[in-house]
Amino acid sequence: MNIRYILFSLLGLLFWTSCSTTQFVSDSLGDVDPNLYHTYTMEDNCSDDINPIMQIRIKNAIESKLRNNDYSKNDNADLLIKYFVKNLSKKYVEECREEYNRWEGGKLCQERVVTYVEGSIVIDIIDTKTNSIIWHGAAYGPSWSSISNPNQKVNEVVNTLLTKYFNS
């Protein structure tokens, strides 16, 4: 009985932490030196389901991180920062295996489809002289319309994501 309690506690903790975190992915050309660039311009491509205030928060967070790393905005810039923000509806099948003899609502549980919304920010950094992408990064996590304390969370996500560029 004690082992069962520990197992369910660990599984619960794993489920809780896996659902609450934001995942970050980045890729760059190995020979990119962020210190060679000093100016940027931006383009956004936000989907219609992102509210305009959230779009402004994300844009401001990106610009703040760039300014903090001594980049300045310029129409004839070294870099083009393109970003995309979207909420995406996803599904997965939750299986119930009979060997666990789980019961739900007085009957043996059955497979069910779980639908959730995932928010994502994708940032591409393009060298304007060569017109080639030099860095790609993405953050995937909770829906942008459902996060608590959005000012702080957006700044944290963008800061963590772009830190991967400046440390590449």
C-alpha positions in Angstrom: 0.0 0.0 0.0 2.8 2.4 0.8 4.5 1.8 -2.6 1.3 2.5 -4.4 1.0 5.8 -2.5 4.5 6.8 -3.4 4.0 5.8 -7.0 0.8 7.9 -7.4 2.5 10.8 -5.6 5.4 10.8 -8.0 3.2 10.4 -11.0 1.1 13.3 -9.8 4.1 15.5 -9.3 5.5 14.5 -12.8 2.1 15.4 -14.4 1.9 18.7 -12.5 5.4 19.8 -13.4 5.1 18.7 -17.1 1.9 20.7 -17.6 3.0 23.9 -16.0 6.3 24.6 -17.7 7.3 26.3 -20.9 9.5 24.4 -23.3 12.2 26.2 -25.2 13.8 25.2 -28.5 16.5 27.1 -30.4 18.9 26.5 -33.3 21.6 28.6 -34.8 24.4 28.5 -37.3 27.5 27.6 -35.3 29.5 30.6 -36.6 27.0 33.3 -35.5 28.4 36.0 -33.2 25.6 38.2 -31.8 28.2 40.9 -30.9 28.7 41.6 -34.6 25.2 43.1 -34.9 24.0 46.4 -33.4 20.7 47.4 -35.1 17.4 45.6 -35.7 14.0 46.1 -37.3 10.9 43.9 -36.4 8.1 42.2 -38.2 5.3 40.4 -36.5 2.8 37.8 -37.7 0.4 37.3 -34.8 -2.7 35.1 -35.3 -6.1 36.6 -34.9 -6.8 34.7 -31.7 -4.1 36.7 -29.8 -5.5 39.9 -28.3 -3.8 43.1 -29.3 -2.6 43.9 -25.7 -0.8 40.6 -25.5 0.8 41.3 -28.9 2.1 44.6 -27.5 3.4 42.9 -24.4 5.4 40.4 -26.5 6.7 43.1 -28.9 7.8 45.2 -25.9 9.5 42.3 -24.2 11.5 41.5 -27.4 12.5 45.1 -27.8 13.5 45.4 -24.2 15.7 42.3 -24.4 17.4 43.6 -27.5 17.9 47.1 -26.0 19.4 45.5 -22.9 22.0 43.8 -25.2 22.9 47.1 -26.8 20.9 46.7 -30.0 19.1 49.7 -31.3 16.1 50.0 -33.6 16.8 51.2 -37.1 15.0 51.1 -40.5 18.3 50.1 -42.3 19.2 47.5 -39.7 21.7 44.6 -39.4 19.0 42.2 -38.3 15.4 41.5 -39.1 13.6 40.1 -36.1 10.5 38.2 -37.3 8.2 36.7 -34.6 5.0 34.7 -34.7 2.6 34.3 -31.8 -0.3 31.8 -31.8 -2.6 29.8 -29.6 -3.0 26.3 -31.0 -5.6 23.8 -30.0 -4.1 20.3 -29.5 -5.5 16.9 -28.6 -4.2 13.7 -27.1 -5.8 10.4 -26.2 -5.7 9.5 -22.5 -5.5 5.7 -22.3 -6.8 3.7 -19.5 -5.2 0.3 -19.1 -7.2 -2.5 -17.5 -4.3 -3.9 -15.6 -4.5 -0.9 -13.3 -8.2 -1.6 -12.5 -8.9 2.1 -12.3 -12.5 3.2 -11.7 -13.9 6.5 -12.7 -17.4 7.6 -11.8 -18.5 4.1 -10.7 -17.4 2.4 -13.9 -14.2 1.1 -15.4 -12.5 4.1 -17.0 -12.2 4.3 -20.8 -10.0 6.1 -23.3 -10.9 9.7 -23.8 -9.7 12.6 -26.0 -8.3 15.5 -24.0 -8.3 18.9 -25.8 -6.0 21.8 -24.6 -4.6 25.0 -25.9 -0.9 25.6 -26.2 0.6 29.1 -26.7 3.7 29.6 -28.8 6.2 32.3 -29.7 8.5 31.7 -32.6 11.3 34.1 -33.3 13.6 34.1 -36.3 16.6 36.4 -36.6 17.7 37.2 -40.1 20.9 38.8 -41.3 19.7 41.6 -43.6 23.0 41.8 -45.6 23.0 38.1 -46.5 19.2 37.7 -46.2 19.7 34.4 -44.4 18.3 33.2 -41.1 21.0 33.0 -38.4 18.9 31.9 -35.4 15.5 30.3 -34.8 13.9 30.0 -31.4 10.5 28.9 -30.0 8.8 28.8 -26.7 5.7 26.5 -26.1 3.6 26.6 -23.1 0.2 27.6 -21.7 -2.3 29.5 -23.8 -1.5 33.2 -24.0 -5.1 34.1 -23.1 -5.0 32.0 -19.8 -1.7 32.9 -18.1 -1.8 34.7 -14.8 0.3 37.8 -14.4 0.9 38.1 -18.2 3.3 41.1 -18.0 5.8 39.1 -15.9 5.3 35.8 -17.7 5.7 37.3 -21.2 8.9 39.0 -20.1 10.3 35.8 -18.5 9.5 33.7 -21.6 11.0 36.2 -24.1 14.0 36.8 -21.9 14.8 33.1 -21.5 14.2 32.5 -25.2 16.4 35.4 -26.5 19.1 34.6 -23.9 19.6 31.4 -26.0 20.4 33.6 -29.0 22.8 35.9 -27.1 24.6 32.9 -25.6 24.8 31.0 -28.9 
